[in-house]
Amino acid sequence: MPDAETPARADALRNRELLIKVARHAVAELGLGVSVNEIVRRAGLGQATFYRRFASREELLSAVLGDVLDEVLDGLRQAAEADPAQGLRDALRLLVEHQARHRGLFELLNDHPGAAAEVHADSQARVREQLRRIGERAQEAGAMHPDARWQDLPFLAGSLAATSPSCLGIDADDNLTDRLLGTVLAGLRTGTARV
């Protein structure tokens, strides 16, 4: 009998992973208001399958957020092992990319604290710990001004992630984020004049 159950469990796991993947893309494209109907349509599954895997849309969004936070944490761990200046650059780039791509999920976590923030408190603490490590290493190496704080990093990334595709009739080009990131990093270096 265990052989008969194993394919069912594998199928259930595949459906769960598919729903998370599809929801992640749908939220990035359509925002937090994306419906269960839209998610299951894109996944090619039925609502009954959805509700066997998740109790609610909110539970699915929480799973998607967990997936994104795990990805951010993995990237920050790699950045923490790199040369301090490169690690700082890699960490900021990672945060900018994820905050821009998954704005709705980060808003869920930051602007609507509650269940999602509680469920992911441990992940947030691990992300903060990696950012602390990256910031302290960058300061010790002179890649980050002593007046800057590691706590500033997600706010800097959030500011860069919020860059509009157009401003005052000027369209942003594909290199805008890299230029702005370079400017921010130059301003963070030790020896930069205080304003």
C-alpha positions in Angstrom: 0.0 0.0 0.0 2.8 2.6 0.6 3.6 2.5 -3.2 0.0 3.6 -3.9 0.3 6.6 -1.5 3.7 7.8 -2.7 2.6 8.9 -6.2 -0.4 10.7 -4.6 1.9 12.6 -2.2 4.4 13.4 -5.0 1.5 14.7 -7.1 0.3 16.8 -4.2 3.8 18.2 -3.6 4.2 19.0 -7.3 0.8 20.8 -7.3 1.7 22.8 -4.2 5.1 23.9 -5.7 3.4 24.7 -9.0 0.8 26.9 -7.2 3.6 28.7 -5.4 5.6 29.3 -8.6 2.5 30.5 -10.5 1.3 32.7 -7.7 4.8 34.3 -7.4 4.7 35.3 -11.1 1.1 36.4 -10.9 1.7 38.6 -7.9 4.7 40.1 -9.5 2.7 40.9 -12.6 -0.7 41.8 -11.2 -0.1 42.6 -7.5 -1.4 41.3 -4.3 -5.0 41.5 -5.5 -4.5 38.5 -7.8 -7.4 36.1 -7.4 -7.4 32.4 -6.7 -9.3 32.0 -10.0 -6.4 33.6 -11.9 -3.8 31.6 -10.1 -5.5 28.2 -10.7 -6.2 29.2 -14.3 -2.6 30.0 -14.9 -1.5 26.8 -13.2 -4.0 24.7 -15.2 -5.5 23.3 -12.0 -8.9 23.4 -10.4 -10.0 25.3 -7.3 -10.5 22.0 -5.5 -6.8 21.2 -6.0 -5.9 24.7 -4.7 -8.0 24.3 -1.5 -6.5 20.8 -0.9 -3.1 22.4 -0.8 -3.9 25.8 0.8 -6.6 26.8 3.2 -6.8 30.3 1.7 -5.3 32.8 -0.8 -3.5 34.4 2.2 -1.9 31.1 3.1 -0.6 30.8 -0.5 0.7 34.4 -0.4 2.5 33.6 2.8 4.1 30.5 1.2 5.2 32.6 -1.8 6.7 35.2 0.6 8.5 32.4 2.4 9.9 31.2 -0.9 11.1 34.8 -1.8 12.6 35.3 1.7 14.5 32.0 1.4 15.9 33.1 -1.9 16.9 36.5 -0.5 18.6 34.8 2.5 20.6 32.4 0.2 21.8 35.4 -1.9 22.7 37.4 1.2 24.7 34.4 2.6 26.7 34.3 -0.6 27.2 38.1 -0.5 28.4 37.8 3.1 31.2 35.4 2.0 32.4 37.6 -0.9 35.0 40.4 -0.7 33.3 43.1 1.6 32.9 45.8 -1.1 31.6 43.2 -3.6 29.4 41.6 -1.0 27.8 45.0 -0.2 27.2 45.6 -3.9 25.8 42.1 -4.4 23.5 42.5 -1.3 22.1 45.8 -2.4 21.6 44.6 -6.0 19.8 41.5 -4.6 17.5 43.6 -2.4 16.8 46.1 -5.2 15.9 43.3 -7.6 13.7 41.4 -5.2 11.9 44.5 -3.8 11.2 45.7 -7.3 10.0 42.3 -8.6 8.1 41.4 -5.5 6.9 44.8 -4.3 3.5 43.5 -3.3 4.9 40.7 -1.1 7.3 43.1 0.7 4.3 45.5 1.2 2.4 42.6 2.7 5.3 42.0 5.1 6.1 45.7 5.9 2.9 47.7 5.4 0.4 45.1 6.8 2.1 43.5 9.7 0.2 40.7 11.2 0.0 37.1 10.3 2.6 37.3 7.5 5.1 39.1 9.6 4.6 36.7 12.5 4.9 33.6 10.3 8.1 35.0 8.7 9.6 36.6 11.8 12.4 34.0 11.9 13.3 34.5 8.2 13.3 38.3 8.7 15.6 37.9 11.7 18.0 35.8 9.5 17.9 38.3 6.7 18.7 41.1 9.2 21.6 39.1 10.6 23.1 38.7 7.2 22.7 42.4 6.4 24.3 43.2 9.7 27.3 41.0 8.9 27.6 42.4 5.4 27.4 46.0 6.6 29.9 45.5 9.4 32.4 43.8 7.1 32.0 46.6 4.5 32.6 49.2 7.2 35.7 47.4 8.4 37.0 47.3 4.8 36.3 51.0 4.2 33.5 50.2 1.7 30.8 51.7 3.9 31.1 55.0 5.8 31.2 54.7 9.6 28.2 57.0 9.8 26.1 54.7 7.7 24.3 51.8 9.5 23.6 48.4 8.2 20.0 49.1 9.0 20.1 51.7 6.2 20.7 49.0 3.5 17.1 47.8 3.0 15.8 51.4 2.9 18.4 52.3 0.3 17.5 49.3 -1.8 13.8 50.1 -1.4 14.4 53.6 -2.7 16.2 52.3 -5.7 13.6 49.6 -6.3 10.9 52.3 -6.3 12.5 54.1 -9.3 9.8 55.1 -11.8 10.2 54.1 -15.5 9.6 57.7 -16.4 10.2 61.0 -14.6 9.6 64.6 -15.9 9.2 63.2 -19.4 12.6 61.4 -19.2 12.4 57.6 -19.8 14.6 55.4 -17.7 17.1 53.3 -19.6 18.1 49.7 -18.9 21.3 50.9 -17.0 19.6 53.3 -14.6 19.5 50.9 -11.6 23.2 50.1 -12.1 24.1 53.8 -12.3 22.1 54.7 -9.2 23.5 51.7 -7.3 27.0 52.8 -8.2 26.2 56.3 -7.0 24.8 55.0 -3.7 27.8 52.8 -3.2 30.2 55.6 -3.9 28.4 57.7 -1.4 28.6 54.9 1.2 32.4 54.6 1.0 34.6 55.9 3.8 36.1 59.3 3.2 33.0 60.7 1.4 32.2 64.2 2.6 29.3 64.5 5.0 26.3 66.5 3.8 
